[in-house]
Amino acid sequence: MIVETKIPSTYPFSLAPPPFAYDALEPYIDAATMRIHHDQHHQAYIKNLNAALKKYPEWHDLSVEELLRRCNELPVTVRQTVHEQGGGHLHHWFFWKVLKPGAVGSRPTGALAQAIGRDFGSFEAFKAKFVETGAKHFASGWVFLVVQPADGRLEVLSRHDHDNLLLEKKTILLLNDLWEHAYYLRYRSGRVDYLNAFWNVVDWEYVGRRLESALAGTP
């Protein structure tokens, strides 16, 4: 089955309930962090995005993805806000999708496992590259596993704040939040510990479906 990867909603955007209990990812992501991250931080991005678009009904029928792709066409007074707050909404919506309780010990399979082996040498080499990229990233941002739909090649990279990859023609398969609110309560300044713990909560089936969708040309 091909996964539906678009955010279906348009203005006014709303926060979906968390896909699992707040404590379902413990001890790797604690309940307090999940509650604050989802209910406060993600909600704030949605609130600010709605406020920015309120006076511009001509833009209300677009999804977050479409708004970000056409950000340079928006009124200059809200362009940066939509870029930042819309990017925050998009990234967090996707972040909850890639997390899965009870995923300890799970690994990629099928085409995803083959692609990781081809482009990184091994699953362990990929994980090391992902952690290293996230650890070296300065200040806030995100670390991604992406695919180039044109040739199916995988790449690990990071971007600052909520800069998105839609205009770079790269399809995100996996991402992890490098903002301190994602890990500081549990790990303090130990970003590397947080990045290593992340492998215990990844939904590799979902990531694999995203690769399948990207390669089929139906992202």
Secondary structure, 3 states (H helix, E strand, C coil): CCCCCCCCCCCCCCCCCCCCCCCCCCCCCCHHHHHHHHHHHHHHHHHHHHHHHCCCHHHCCCCHHHHHHCHHHCCHHHHHHHHHHHHHHHHHHHHHHHECCCCCCCCCCHHHHHHHHHHHCCHHHHHHHHHHHHHHCCCCEEEEEEEECCCCEEEEEEEECCCCCHHHCCEEEEEEECCHHHCHHHHCCCHHHHHHHHHHHECHHHHHHHHHHHHCCCC
